[in-house]
Amino acid sequence: MKLLLLILGMVLIVEGLPYAVAPEKMREWLLTLSELPPATMRVFGFISLGGGLLICWVVQKTSLFS
């Protein structure tokens, strides 16, 4: 449970940082993102998901980060 809460905290830090540092640029970026077709957004989502899974797998299965 502690690990899950730590992960949630890290996600909130990473997600909130751009809004705190450059809110105007984030607004512009979100407007640009909202104009993308759903298929393109889906591709970016699957790429991000795959990248996250790959990182988790590499960290879990190797001793690179121990």
N, C-alpha and C positions, 0 to 999 in steps of 0.2 A: 504494500500500500504506500509505503514511504517513497519507493522508486516512482510509482505512478504519479504521486503528487509533485515530485521533483521534475518529472518530465512535463507535466502540465504547467508548472511554473516557468520552465524554460521556453515552452511554446508561447506562453503569454508574453514573455520578454521579447522574443524574436518577432512576434506578430505586432507588438505595440511600439517597438523601437522606431520604425519608419514614420509612424503617425506622430510621435513625439518630436522627432528630429526635423522632419520636413513635411508638415501637413499639407502645404500648398502643392508640392510635387506629388504627394500621394493622391490628392484630389484629381490632378491632371492624369495621373497614371490610371486611376480607377475609371475615369471617363473614357480613356482610350480603351481600356479593357472591356468596358461595357459595350463598345461598338464591335467587338469581335464576334464572329458567328459562333453559335453553340458548339459546332463540330470542332472548331479550333480550340475552344476552351476545354473541351473534353479531352483532346489530344494532350494539351498542356497538363491537365489534371492527371492523366494516366502516366505521363512521363515523370511528373513529380512523385506520384505514388510508387512507381517502379524504382525511382532513385532512392526514395526513403526506405523501401524494403531492402534494396541492395545494401545500403549503408548499415541497416540493422543486421542483416545476415553476415556481412563482412566482420562487423564488430563482434558479433556473437560467436562466429566459427573460427576466427583467427586469433592469434596472440599479438597482433600489431599494436593494440591499445591497452595492453595490461602492464 
